[in-house]
Amino acid sequence: MTRSGVATPGTAAAHPDPYPFYAALVADRPFGHDADSGVWVAAGAPAVSEVLADPSCRVRPGVEPVPRGILGTPAGEVFCELVRMTDGSRQARRKRSLVAALGTVGAEQVVALAAAQAARAVDWHDLQFGVPVRVVAALLGADGDVPAEVARLVGAFVRCVPASATAEDHAAAAGAAADLRELLGPYLRAGGGGLLGALVRSAARDGWPQPAPLLANVIGLLSQTYDATAGLVGNTLLALARYGRPDDLAAFVAEVVRHDAPIQNTRRFVASDTTLAGHRVPAGSAIVLLLAAANRDPHANVDPHAFRPGRADPRVFTFGRGAHGCPGRALATAIAVGVAATVTATPSHAGYRPSPNARIPVLKGQFP
């Protein structure tokens, strides 16, 4: 996890307390080249903002737009269509459709669904990982036992995303992608109401009515829900144990998003020579953006290390910004609110799951 217990850009997300490390980077090297890993690291809020806005900084390396291990498989076919994994005008158009569709979902509906699913969770792992995916599957129109099966398959599909994915992970993801397309395809073809119907209509207006990319991005929405919301749910429950239950849960969860980000970092790959934070960065470079560090940069937020729900206009980088800002921010927050409103038991904490970018606590103890 760490080198002699010291956080590094690649291990900080799962470190017991990465925030002193982040603070030192923000103060001393808000943007620079890390000799140990060979990548550039953006930690300060201005530098992170600059990278996120630079069109030469792409979400995938030019030499490998799709992970080699899933090329030619159903997982690869899904991956290459995802708005979160592509750039350019087509990505912008497709993301616009997703944002419009998600805008039809009310926070109250999501909170109620999350509360109902949380009441049926069987253990802490199911609460963190299963509940969020089942909520989104229900919003899409899936019914019966389908949301639970979707949650299981999404857990297998996301195994292909990390750079550390093994051949076994790639095979599991390929099988899961094929099964998800078969399972969700009939709902897509039926259209109808709810979030899926809204997406079909929005996509048709924006000129991409083809079923394959639509279905791929439905799977993408479910997969984005998986790790990120699991981290947010877990970190929220730990914060409730530490700070007590507030009157305004929504404001409390919003501060968890900033203060203990479920997604601690993301990456960009430089397609053409560019200048960032005063440094010349050559094409082919990789950049790690420490979103959690930027959240706690004094340039972005006053007294940034204090946990203070209800901040006026906080600058939050957890869900990204610009072309690849996550369209599911309100959805994830509402799910965490619904879970936190339902689960009043206090879990114990057994460290964090190994992950290069997600901060997901391992919750233990008596499950309610």
VOBA-1610 file (N, C-alpha, C; in pm, whole numbers, padded with zeros to 5 digits, always signed):
BEGIN
Met+00082-00121+00000Met+00000+00000+00000Met+00086+00126+00000Thr+00188+00131+00079Thr+00273+00249+00092Thr+00418+00207+00094Arg+00504+00304+00077Arg+00647+00281+00090Arg+00686+00322+00230Ser+00714+00220+00319Ser+00747+00244+00460Ser+00639+00326+00529Gly+00514+00301+00492Gly+00404+00370+00555Gly+00382+00512+00507Val+00462+00561+00413Val+00451+00698+00364Val+00364+00699+00238Ala+00270+00791+00232Ala+00183+00800+00115Ala+00263+00846-00007Thr+00221+00797-00122Thr+00275+00840-00251Thr+00155+00871-00341Pro+00175+00937-00456Pro+00061+00964-00544Pro-00017+00839-00582Gly+00052+00726-00596Gly-00016+00604-00638Gly-00080+00525-00526Thr-00047+00556-00400Thr-00100+00479-00287Thr-00185+00561-00192Ala-00191+00692-00212Ala-00255+00779-00114Ala-00403+00749-00094Ala-00472+00706-00198Ala-00617+00685-00187Ala-00653+00584-00079Ala-00567+00484-00059Ala-00595+00380+00040Ala-00513+00398+00167His-00441+00507+00180His-00359+00534+00299His-00450+00570+00416Pro-00415+00532+00539Pro-00499+00568+00654Pro-00527+00717+00665Asp-00427+00800+00635Asp-00445+00945+00640Asp-00354+01011+00536Pro-00404+01029+00415Pro-00320+01087+00310Pro-00314+01239+00313Tyr-00391+01301+00402Tyr-00409+01446+00390Tyr-00287+01529+00428Pro-00204+01489+00523Pro-00078+01563+00542Pro+00012+01557+00418Phe+00015+01442+00352Phe+00092+01428+00228Phe+00038+01522+00121Tyr-00094+01526+00105Tyr-00155+01616+00008Tyr-00123+01763+00041Ala-00134+01798+00169Ala-00110+01936+00209Ala+00034+01978+00179Ala+00129+01887+00200Ala+00268+01919+00170Ala+00289+01942+00021Leu+00225+01860-00062Leu+00236+01879-00207Leu+00175+02012-00249Val+00057+02041-00196Val-00010+02167-00233Val+00078+02287-00197Ala+00145+02280-00081Ala+00229+02391-00036Ala+00361+02399-00110Asp+00424+02285-00138Asp+00561+02285-00187Asp+00575+02252-00336Arg+00485+02170-00389Arg+00496+02132-00530Arg+00356+02108-00586Pro+00282+02217-00609Pro+00144+02200-00656Pro+00135+02137-00795Phe+00243+02145-00871Phe+00250+02074-00999Phe+00397+02044-01027Gly+00423+01919-01063Gly+00562+01884-01091Gly+00574+01741-01136His+00696+01703-01170His+00723+01568-01219His+00770+01482-01103Asp+00708+01364-01088Asp+00745+01271-00983Asp+00846+01172-01039Ala+00968+01181-00990Ala+01077+01100-01045Ala+01056+00951-01019Asp+00998+00917-00905Asp+00981+00776-00871Asp+00884+00705-00965Ser+00773+00769-00997Ser+00671+00705-01081Ser+00684+00740-01229Gly+00756+00849-01258Gly+00770+00892-01396Gly+00651+00967-01451Val+00558+01008-01364Val+00440+01082-01410Val+00442+01223-01351Trp+00367+01311-01413Trp+00346+01444-01359Trp+00234+01435-01255Val+00241+01519-01153Val+00142+01519-01046Val+00088+01660-01027Ala-00043+01675-01037Ala-00110+01802-01011Ala-00183+01789-00878Ala-00148+01874-00782Ala-00208+01869-00649Ala-00282+01997-00614Gly-00230+02111-00654Gly-00292+02239-00622Gly-00417+02262-00705Ala-00514+02333-00648Ala-00639+02359-00718Ala-00619+02431-00851Pro-00534+02536-00858Pro-00514+02600-00989Pro-00456+02505-01092Ala-00361+02421-01053Ala-00299+02327-01147Ala-00399+02221-01192Val-00476+02166-01099Val-00577+02066-01135Val-00679+02127-01231Ser-00722+02249-01202Ser-00817+02316-01290Ser-00760+02335-01430Glu-00632+02371-01438Glu-00568+02394-01566Glu-00560+02266-01648Val-00524+02156-01583Val-00515+02029-01654Val-00652+01986-01704Leu-00753+01997-01619Leu-00888+01954-01657Leu-00943+02035-01774Ala-00896+02158-01789Ala-00946+02245-01896Ala-00865+02237-02024Asp-00746+02174-02020Asp-00657+02172-02136Asp-00703+02064-02235Pro-00739+02101-02359Pro-00789+02002-02455Pro-00685+01899-02497Ser-00556+01927-02474Ser-00453+01830-02510Ser-00440+01719-02406Cys-00508+01734-02292Cys-00504+01634-02185Cys-00626+01543-02199Arg-00602+01419-02240Arg-00709+01325-02273Arg-00727+01222-02162Val-00843+01155-02166Val-00873+01058-02060Val-00809+00921-02084Arg-00763+00896-02206Arg-00697+00770-02235Arg-00569+00798-02314Pro-00466+00714-02296Pro-00344+00732-02376Pro-00373+00705-02523Gly-00313+00785-02609Gly-00338+00771-02752Gly-00301+00635-02807Val-00201+00570-02747Val-00157+00440-02797Val-00246+00326-02746Glu-00333+00355-02652Glu-00418+00249-02596Glu-00554+00307-02555Pro-00637+00344-02653Pro-00768+00400-02620Pro-00859+00301-02547Val-00835+00172-02568Val-00907+00065-02498Val-00803-00028-02438Pro-00819-00070-02312Pro-00721-00162-02255Pro-00699-00284-02344Arg-00574-00318-02367Arg-00542-00427-02460Arg-00610-00558-02423Gly-00623-00581-02294Gly-00679-00708-02250Gly-00824-00730-02284Ile-00897-00623-02321Ile-01039-00640-02355Ile-01068-00605-02500Leu-00966-00576-02580Leu-00987-00550-02722Leu-01055-00669-02788Gly-01156-00641-02870Gly-01224-00748-02940Gly-01322-00827-02856Thr-01346-00785-02732Thr-01441-00853-02645Thr-01562-00762-02622Pro-01673-00816-02568Pro-01787-00729-02535Pro-01750-00614-02442Ala-01657-00639-02348Ala-01614-00531-02258Ala-01545-00420-02336Gly-01461-00457-02434Gly-01395-00357-02516Gly-01493-00279-02600Glu-01596-00346-02652Glu-01698-00278-02732Glu-01776-00177-02649Val-01800-00211-02522Val-01866-00115-02432Val-01771-00001-02399Phe-01648-00035-02364Phe-01549+00064-02319Phe-01528+00175-02421Cys-01518+00138-02549Cys-01484+00238-02652Cys-01599+00335-02679Glu-01718+00307-02626Glu-01832+00396-02647Glu-01859+00486-02527Leu-01790+00466-02416Leu-01822+00537-02293Leu-01782+00684-02300Val-01871+00771-02260Val-01838+00914-02260Val-01726+00944-02162Arg-01715+00865-02056Arg-01610+00891-01957Arg-01473+00849-02007Met-01466+00771-02114Met-01339+00718-02164Met-01304+00768-02303Thr-01377+00868-02352Thr-01351+00922-02486Thr-01349+01075-02480Asp-01297+01134-02586Asp-01290+01280-02597Asp-01347+01324-02731Gly-01366+01455-02746Gly-01406+01510-02875Gly-01553+01546-02882Ser-01596+01585-03002Ser-01732+01636-03020Ser-01838+01529-02997Arg-01810+01406-03037Arg-01907+01299-03015Arg-01926+01275-02866Gln-01817+01279-02791Gln-01827+01263-02645Gln-01911+01374-02584Ala-01888+01497-02630Ala-01962+01611-02576Ala-02112+01597-02603Arg-02146+01552-02723Arg-02287+01536-02759Arg-02352+01426-02673Arg-02281+01317-02658Arg-02337+01206-02580Arg-02349+01243-02431Lys-02251+01314-02381Lys-02260+01355-02241Lys-02378+01450-02221Arg-02401+01538-02316Arg-02515+01630-02307Arg-02646+01551-02293Ser-02658+01442-02367Ser-02777+01358-02358Ser-02790+01296-02219Leu-02679+01247-02164Leu-02681+01187-02031Leu-02721+01289-01925Val-02664+01409-01935Val-02695+01514-01838Val-02843+01550-01844Ala-02896+01561-01966Ala-03038+01595-01981Ala-03127+01487-01921Ala-03093+01361-01945Ala-03173+01251-01892Ala-03167+01248-01739Leu-03047+01263-01685Leu-03032+01260-01539Leu-03105+01378-01473Gly-03120+01487-01548Gly-03191+01603-01495Gly-03339+01579-01473Thr-03392+01470-01528Thr-03533+01438-01508Thr-03559+01361-01379Val-03451+01321-01311Val-03465+01241-01189Val-03459+01333-01067Gly-03559+01330-00985Gly-03563+01415-00867Gly-03486+01355-00750Ala-03423+01440-00671Ala-03345+01393-00556Ala-03432+01317-00457Glu-03556+01362-00438Glu-03644+01296-00341Glu-03671+01151-00382Gln-03688+01128-00513Gln-03712+00993-00562Gln-03590+00904-00534Val-03471+00957-00558Val-03349+00879-00536Val-03330+00849-00388Val-03351+00948-00304Val-03336+00928-00159Val-03431+00818-00112Ala-03555+00821-00158Ala-03653+00721-00117Ala-03614+00581-00165Leu-03569+00570-00290Leu-03525+00441-00342Leu-03405+00388-00264Ala-03310+00477-00235Ala-03191+00436-00162Ala-03226+00391-00021Ala-03318+00461+00042Ala-03361+00423+00177Ala-03427+00285+00175Ala-03511+00260+00075Ala-03579+00131+00065Ala-03479+00019+00041Gln-03382+00042-00047Gln-03282-00060-00075Gln-03190-00081+00045Ala-03155+00027+00115Ala-03069+00014+00233Ala-03136-00071+00341Ala-03267-00057+00353Ala-03339-00135+00454Ala-03336-00284+00423Arg-03308-00319+00295Arg-03304-00461+00256Arg-03161-00513+00238Ala-03060-00429+00263Ala-02922-00472+00247Ala-02890-00585+00346Val-02802-00675+00305Val-02775-00793+00388Val-02647-00780+00471Asp-02555-00691+00428Asp-02432-00669+00504Asp-02371-00537+00460Trp-02257-00501+00521Trp-02196-00372+00491Trp-02151-00364+00344His-02097-00472+00292His-02052-00472+00152His-02170-00449+00058Asp-02280-00515+00084Asp-02399-00497+00001Asp-02450-00355+00012Leu-02442-00298+00133Leu-02489-00161+00153Leu-02407-00063+00069Gln-02276-00084+00066Gln-02189+00009-00007Gln-02195-00011-00158Phe-02188-00136-00202Phe-02175-00164-00345Phe-02308-00203-00412Gly-02385-00287-00345Gly-02507-00334-00408Gly-02617-00231-00413Val-02640-00162-00302Val-02750-00067-00295Val-02742+00040-00404Pro-02629+00110-00422Pro-02626+00215-00524Pro-02658+00165-00665Val-02604+00049-00702Val-02630-00002-00837Val-02775-00045-00851Arg-02831-00105-00748Arg-02972-00143-00755Arg-03063-00021-00766Val-03025+00087-00701Val-03105+00210-00712Val-03104+00260-00856Val-02987+00267-00918Val-02978+00316-01056Val-03050+00220-01151Ala-03035+00089-01129Ala-03105-00008-01213Ala-03256+00011-01203Ala-03305+00037-01082Ala-03449+00062-01065Ala-03491+00190-01136Leu-03409+00294-01126Leu-03440+00419-01197Leu-03447+00397-01347Leu-03363+00306-01397Leu-03363+00277-01540Leu-03486+00198-01584Gly-03557+00139-01488Gly-03679+00066-01520Gly-03669-00083-01496Ala-03553-00132-01451Ala-03539-00275-01422Ala-03624-00311-01300Asp-03677-00433-01302Asp-03764-00472-01192Asp-03737-00616-01152Gly-03810-00664-01051Gly-03794-00800-01005Gly-03654-00825-00951Asp-03595-00937-00995Asp-03460-00973-00951Asp-03351-00911-01038Val-03391-00836-01140Val-03293-00782-01235Val-03195-00685-01170Pro-03240-00588-01085Pro-03142-00496-01023Pro-03033-00568-00947Ala-03066-00676-00876Ala-02964-00749-00800Ala-02865-00817-00894Glu-02914-00873-01005Glu-02825-00936-01101Glu-02738-00830-01171Val-02795-00715-01200Val-02718-00605-01258Val-02604-00566-01165Ala-02632-00555-01037Ala-02528-00517-00940Ala-02415-00619-00941Arg-02448-00746-00946Arg-02345-00850-00948Arg-02259-00838-01074Leu-02323-00819-01188Leu-02249-00812-01315Leu-02165-00685-01325Val-02215-00575-01274Val-02137-00450-01278Val-02010-00467-01194Gly-02021-00536-01082Gly-01902-00562-01002Gly-01795-00637-01079Ala-01836-00726-01168Ala-01740-00798-01252Ala-01689-00710-01365Phe-01776-00628-01424Phe-01735-00545-01537Phe-01629-00443-01497Val-01643-00379-01382Val-01548-00274-01344Val-01408-00327-01318Arg-01392-00458-01313Arg-01259-00514-01292Arg-01164-00484-01408Cys-01219-00449-01525Cys-01132-00424-01641Cys-01075-00283-01642Val-01125-00194-01556Val-01090-00052-01566Val-00950-00020-01513Pro-00907-00070-01396Pro-00775-00032-01345Pro-00662-00080-01436Ala-00554-00004-01437Ala-00437-00044-01516Ala-00377-00174-01463Ser-00406-00207-01338Ser-00352-00328-01276Ser-00435-00452-01307Ala-00540-00439-01390Ala-00628-00552-01419Ala-00551-00669-01477Thr-00587-00789-01434Thr-00521-00911-01479Thr-00600-00974-01593Ala-00543-01080-01651Ala-00615-01154-01756Ala-00746-01210-01702Glu-00746-01255-01577Glu-00868-01304-01515Glu-00972-01193-01503Asp-00927-01071-01465Asp-01017-00957-01456Asp-01078-00925-01592His-00994-00925-01696His-01042-00894-01831His-01145-00996-01877Ala-01121-01122-01847Ala-01216-01226-01887Ala-01349-01210-01813Ala-01342-01179-01684Ala-01464-01158-01606Ala-01543-01039-01659Ala-01471-00931-01694Ala-01537-00812-01746Ala-01602-00839-01881Ala-01536-00916-01966Ala-01591-00948-02098Ala-01721-01026-02084Gly-01721-01126-01996Gly-01842-01202-01975Gly-01954-01118-01916Ala-01918-01031-01821Ala-02019-00946-01757Ala-02079-00847-01856Ala-01995-00789-01944Ala-02046-00695-02044Ala-02146-00762-02137Ala-02115-00884-02180Ala-02207-00957-02267Ala-02340-00983-02196Asp-02331-01024-02069Asp-02452-01053-01993Asp-02533-00926-01965Leu-02465-00816-01938Leu-02536-00690-01913Leu-02609-00643-02038Arg-02546-00656-02153Arg-02613-00616-02277Arg-02738-00702-02301Glu-02726-00830-02274Glu-02841-00919-02294Glu-02951-00888-02193Leu-02912-00858-02070Leu-03010-00834-01964Leu-03081-00700-01980Leu-03005-00596-02018Leu-03060-00460-02024Leu-03114-00424-02162Gly-03074-00497-02265Gly-03119-00466-02401Gly-03269-00456-02416Pro-03346-00553-02362Pro-03492-00543-02377Pro-03551-00417-02314Tyr-03495-00371-02201Tyr-03545-00248-02140Tyr-03518-00129-02230Leu-03401-00129-02295Leu-03366-00020-02385Leu-03460-00019-02505Arg-03485-00135-02562Arg-03571-00142-02681Arg-03715-00106-02648Ala-03757-00135-02525Ala-03894-00103-02486Ala-03913+00046-02462Gly-03803+00117-02434Gly-03814+00261-02407Gly-03895+00282-02281Gly-04010+00346-02296Gly-04099+00364-02181Gly-04061+00485-02098Gly-04099+00481-01972Gly-04077+00596-01885Gly-03947+00584-01808Gly-03936+00666-01705Gly-03819+00661-01620Gly-03694+00714-01687Leu-03582+00687-01621Leu-03453+00739-01666Leu-03414+00683-01803Leu-03440+00556-01826Leu-03402+00496-01954Leu-03481+00558-02069Gly-03610+00578-02050Gly-03690+00644-02152Gly-03642+00786-02179Ala-03606+00857-02071Ala-03555+00993-02087Ala-03425+00994-02165Leu-03340+00894-02140Leu-03214+00886-02213Leu-03237+00856-02360Val-03327+00765-02390Val-03358+00732-02530Val-03407+00856-02604Arg-03496+00931-02543Arg-03549+01051-02607Arg-03443+01159-02621Ser-03363+01177-02518Ser-03257+01278-02523Ser-03153+01243-02629Ala-03116+01115-02638Ala-03018+01072-02736Ala-03071+01089-02878Ala-03199+01061-02897Ala-03258+01079-03030Ala-03254+01226-03072Arg-03280+01316-02978Arg-03273+01459-03009Arg-03132+01502-03045Asp-03033+01438-02982Asp-02894+01476-03005Asp-02828+01395-03116Gly-02904+01312-03185Gly-02853+01249-03305Gly-02771+01123-03284Trp-02798+01047-03179Trp-02731+00917-03166Trp-02831+00812-03115Pro-02927+00776-03201Pro-03029+00681-03161Pro-02985+00535-03167Gln-02861+00508-03215Gln-02815+00370-03227Gln-02816+00302-03090Pro-02863+00178-03085Pro-02875+00112-02954Pro-02742+00076-02889Ala-02639+00043-02967Ala-02513-00004-02906Ala-02448+00101-02818Pro-02424+00225-02867Pro-02363+00324-02777Pro-02454+00364-02662Leu-02586+00363-02685Leu-02678+00394-02576Leu-02666+00290-02465Leu-02668+00163-02505Leu-02659+00056-02407Leu-02524+00058-02336Ala-02417+00088-02411Ala-02285+00097-02349Ala-02283+00203-02241Asn-02347+00316-02265Asn-02342+00424-02166Asn-02440+00403-02051Val-02541+00320-02070Val-02620+00275-01957Val-02533+00191-01864Ile-02456+00100-01924Ile-02362+00019-01845Ile-02257+00109-01781Gly-02213+00211-01854Gly-02116+00306-01799Gly-02171+00381-01678Leu-02297+00422-01685Leu-02359+00491-01572Leu-02363+00400-01449Leu-02398+00275-01471Leu-02402+00178-01361Leu-02262+00155-01304Ser-02162+00146-01391Ser-02026+00119-01343Ser-01967+00238-01269Gln-02001+00360-01312Gln-01954+00477-01240Gln-02016+00484-01101Thr-02137+00431-01088Thr-02205+00430-00959Thr-02134+00340-00860Tyr-02066+00237-00909Tyr-02019+00127-00826Tyr-01916+00173-00722Asp-01790+00195-00762Asp-01686+00228-00665Asp-01706+00365-00601Ala-01741+00465-00684Ala-01749+00602-00633Ala-01854+00615-00524Thr-01972+00557-00548Thr-02078+00572-00449Thr-02053+00482-00329Ala-01989+00368-00351Ala-01951+00283-00237Ala-01859+00359-00143Gly-01764+00432-00201Gly-01675+00513-00118Gly-01748+00624-00047Leu-01841+00690-00117Leu-01914+00801-00056Leu-02003+00750+00058Val-02071+00638+00036Val-02155+00581+00143Val-02069+00547+00264Gly-01958+00477+00242Gly-01872+00438+00353Gly-01813+00558+00426Asn-01762+00654+00352Asn-01701+00772+00415Asn-01805+00856+00489Thr-01928+00857+00438Thr-02035+00929+00508Thr-02067+00863+00641Leu-02077+00731+00643Leu-02106+00661+00769Leu-01995+00682+00871Leu-01870+00682+00826Leu-01760+00708+00918Leu-01763+00852+00970Ala-01798+00946+00882Ala-01808+01086+00925Ala-01921+01106+01025Leu-02033+01036+01005Leu-02143+01045+01101Leu-02099+00994+01239Ala-02020+00886+01238Ala-01970+00834+01366Ala-01877+00933+01434Arg-01803+01008+01355Arg-01705+01101+01411Arg-01767+01234+01452Tyr-01857+01286+01370Tyr-01907+01423+01392Tyr-02050+01427+01445Gly-02119+01314+01447Gly-02257+01312+01494Gly-02355+01338+01382Arg-02481+01310+01409Arg-02586+01325+01307Arg-02630+01470+01297Pro-02634+01523+01175Pro-02671+01664+01155Pro-02821+01678+01129Asp-02867+01800+01131Asp-03005+01829+01091Asp-03020+01822+00939Asp-02916+01860+00869Asp-02919+01865+00722Asp-02824+01759+00666Leu-02879+01642+00635Leu-02795+01533+00585Leu-02737+01564+00447Ala-02812+01633+00364Ala-02762+01664+00229Ala-02638+01752+00236Ala-02639+01853+00324Ala-02523+01940+00339Ala-02406+01862+00399Phe-02436+01771+00488Phe-02333+01687+00551Phe-02264+01600+00445Val-02343+01533+00361Val-02286+01448+00257Val-02205+01531+00158Ala-02255+01649+00124Ala-02181+01736+00032Ala-02043+01772+00086Glu-02032+01788+00218Glu-01901+01818+00277Glu-01813+01694+00282Val-01872+01577+00301Val-01793+01453+00292Val-01731+01441+00153Val-01808+01474+00050Val-01758+01469-00088Val-01630+01551-00102Arg-01626+01666-00037Arg-01507+01753-00045Arg-01399+01710+00051His-01436+01683+00175His-01339+01666+00283His-01270+01530+00279Asp-01342+01426+00241Asp-01286+01290+00235Asp-01336+01225+00107Ala-01284+01272-00004Ala-01337+01240-00137Ala-01337+01091-00166Pro-01449+01037-00216Pro-01451+00894-00252Pro-01364+00863-00373Ile-01350+00958-00464Ile-01254+00946-00574Ile-01144+01047-00548Gln-01025+00997-00517Gln-00916+01082-00471Gln-00833+01138-00587Asn-00829+01066-00698Asn-00749+01114-00810Asn-00802+01061-00941Thr-00757+01120-01048Thr-00786+01073-01183Thr-00661+01096-01267Arg-00665+01054-01392Arg-00547+01065-01477Arg-00581+01132-01609Arg-00479+01196-01666Arg-00488+01252-01800Arg-00361+01216-01876Phe-00374+01208-02007Phe-00265+01169-02095Phe-00248+01277-02201Val-00126+01328-02214Val-00100+01447-02297Val-00083+01404-02443Ala-00173+01454-02528Ala-00173+01416-02669Ala-00077+01501-02752Ser-00052+01624-02710Ser+00041+01712-02780Ser+00111+01801-02680Asp+00232+01845-02713Asp+00309+01928-02620Asp+00223+02043-02568Thr+00233+02069-02438Thr+00153+02175-02380Thr+00229+02236-02262Thr+00180+02348-02213Thr+00236+02413-02095Thr+00130+02413-01986Leu+00167+02360-01871Leu+00075+02350-01758Leu+00142+02402-01633Ala+00077+02497-01566Ala+00131+02555-01442Ala+00275+02602-01461Gly+00305+02655-01578Gly+00437+02708-01607Gly+00540+02605-01648His+00500+02478-01660His+00592+02370-01697His+00560+02323-01838Arg+00665+02300-01917Arg+00645+02241-02049Arg+00628+02090-02032Val+00513+02039-02074Val+00482+01897-02057Val+00473+01834-02196Pro+00561+01740-02227Pro+00565+01685-02363Pro+00454+01585-02391Ala+00421+01570-02518Ala+00325+01469-02561Ala+00369+01332-02512Gly+00272+01250-02477Gly+00301+01117-02426Gly+00313+01111-02275Ser+00312+01227-02209Ser+00322+01229-02063Ser+00189+01185-02000Ala+00200+01129-01881Ala+00083+01096-01799Ala+00080+01189-01679Ile-00040+01230-01640Ile-00058+01322-01528Ile-00156+01260-01430Val-00118+01256-01304Val-00209+01217-01196Val-00263+01345-01134Leu-00395+01360-01132Leu-00458+01477-01074Leu-00511+01438-00936Leu-00454+01495-00832Leu-00494+01463-00695Leu-00613+01551-00656Leu-00731+01504-00693Leu-00854+01579-00671Leu-00876+01606-00522Ala-00845+01507-00439Ala-00864+01524-00295Ala-00771+01630-00238Ala-00652+01644-00296Ala-00561+01749-00252Ala-00613+01886-00292Ala-00665+01897-00415Ala-00720+02024-00462Ala-00839+02067-00378Asn-00920+01971-00333Asn-01034+02003-00246Asn-00990+02074-00118Arg-00869+02042-00073Arg-00819+02098+00053Arg-00711+02204+00030Asp-00706+02258-00087Asp-00613+02368-00117Asp-00672+02498-00062Pro-00597+02574+00018Pro-00649+02702+00068Pro-00687+02799-00042His-00630+02782-00163His-00670+02867-00275His-00814+02838-00319Ala-00864+02718-00285Ala-00997+02679-00328Ala-01102+02695-00218Asn-01064+02665-00093Asn-01159+02667+00017Asn-01094+02721+00144Val-01163+02808+00211Val-01114+02865+00337Val-01112+02756+00444Asp-01004+02755+00524Asp-00990+02658+00632Asp-01022+02518+00579Pro-00948+02472+00478Pro-00990+02355+00401Pro-00987+02224+00476His-00910+02214+00584His-00900+02087+00655His-01010+02071+00759Ala-01089+02174+00782Ala-01201+02166+00876Ala-01322+02102+00807Phe-01390+02015+00880Phe-01514+01956+00829Phe-01627+02051+00864Arg-01682+02116+00761Arg-01778+02224+00785Arg-01893+02214+00686Pro-01997+02135+00718Pro-02113+02128+00629Pro-02178+02265+00611Gly-02235+02286+00494Gly-02303+02412+00467Gly-02210+02523+00423Arg-02089+02490+00376Arg-01999+02593+00324Arg-02067+02669+00210Ala-02040+02796+00202Ala-02094+02879+00094Ala-02006+02862-00031Asp-02063+02809-00137Asp-01994+02794-00266Asp-01857+02727-00255Pro-01851+02608-00199Pro-01721+02540-00195Pro-01676+02500-00334Arg-01546+02496-00355Arg-01490+02444-00480Arg-01457+02297-00457Val-01522+02211-00532Val-01509+02067-00513Val-01465+02004-00644Phe-01357+01925-00637Phe-01299+01864-00756Phe-01328+01713-00765Thr-01392+01659-00665Thr-01410+01514-00654Thr-01472+01453-00779Phe-01571+01518-00836Phe-01640+01465-00953Phe-01584+01520-01084Gly-01467+01581-01078Gly-01407+01637-01198Gly-01474+01767-01237Arg-01426+01822-01349Arg-01481+01948-01400Arg-01466+01947-01551Gly-01536+02040-01615Gly-01520+02056-01759Gly-01582+01942-01838Ala-01516+01904-01948Ala-01572+01807-02040Ala-01601+01673-01975His-01524+01638-01873His-01542+01508-01809His-01590+01519-01666Gly-01652+01631-01631Gly-01716+01639-01501Gly-01826+01533-01492Cys-01832+01460-01382Cys-01925+01348-01369Cys-02069+01399-01366Pro-02154+01350-01459Pro-02294+01395-01460Pro-02377+01334-01346Gly-02321+01236-01274Gly-02397+01169-01170Gly-02374+01221-01030Arg-02319+01340-01018Arg-02287+01394-00885Arg-02410+01401-00795Ala-02519+01459-00845Ala-02640+01473-00763Ala-02699+01337-00730Leu-02690+01244-00824Leu-02742+01109-00803Leu-02665+01038-00691Ala-02532+01044-00696Ala-02451+00978-00593Ala-02477+01039-00456Thr-02487+01171-00450Thr-02511+01237-00322Thr-02646+01198-00263Ala-02748+01191-00350Ala-02882+01155-00301Ala-02885+01010-00252Ile-02813+00921-00319Ile-02806+00782-00273Ile-02743+00776-00135Ala-02634+00848-00115Ala-02567+00848+00016Ala-02658+00906+00123Val-02736+01008+00090Val-02829+01066+00187Val-02934+00963+00226Gly-02990+00891+00127Gly-03092+00791+00157Gly-03039+00679+00244Val-02916+00635+00216Val-02856+00529+00297Val-02830+00580+00439Ala-02771+00698+00451Ala-02736+00752+00583Ala-02860+00780+00667Ala-02972+00815+00602Ala-03095+00840+00677Ala-03154+00711+00732Thr-03120+00598+00669Thr-03180+00470+00706Thr-03094+00391+00804Val-02963+00395+00784Val-02871+00314+00865Val-02820+00399+00981Thr-02862+00364+01100Thr-02821+00441+01218Thr-02714+00368+01299Ala-02684+00243+01265Ala-02579+00169+01334Ala-02442+00227+01298Thr-02348+00215+01388Thr-02212+00266+01365Thr-02119+00151+01331Pro-02066+00148+01209Pro-01974+00039+01175Pro-01835+00065+01231Ser-01759-00041+01246Ser-01617-00026+01274Ser-01544-00018+01142His-01419+00023+01149His-01344+00058+01028His-01218-00027+01024Ala-01201-00102+00914Ala-01084-00190+00901Ala-00999-00152+00781Gly-00963-00025+00772Gly-00877+00021+00663Gly-00955+00048+00536Tyr-00881+00056+00425Tyr-00939+00090+00296Tyr-00909-00018+00193Arg-01001-00037+00102Arg-00981-00135-00004Arg-00867-00092-00095Pro-00783-00185-00137Pro-00675-00148-00230Pro-00732-00088-00358Ser-00689+00032-00390Ser-00736+00100-00511Ser-00641+00215-00542Pro-00610+00237-00667Pro-00523+00350-00701Pro-00593+00484-00693Asn-00727+00484-00700Asn-00793+00615-00704Asn-00917+00628-00616Ala-00980+00519-00575Ala-01102+00528-00495Ala-01071+00507-00348Arg-01133+00587-00263Arg-01115+00574-00117Arg-01241+00508-00061Ile-01233+00376-00044Ile-01349+00297-00005Ile-01317+00226+00127Pro-01374+00270+00237Pro-01344+00205+00365Pro-01404+00066+00373Val-01333-00022+00441Val-01384-00156+00470Val-01460-00146+00602Leu-01590-00165+00596Leu-01675-00152+00714Leu-01697-00290+00777Lys-01691-00293+00910Lys-01708-00417+00983Lys-01808-00394+01096Gly-01828-00499+01175Gly-01912-00487+01292Gly-02053-00538+01268Gln-02134-00529+01371Gln-02272-00577+01366Gln-02350-00499+01261Phe-02412-00574+01171Phe-02493-00507+01069Phe-02637-00499+01117Pro-02701-00384+01100Pro-02837-00367+01154Pro-02938-00458+01084
//
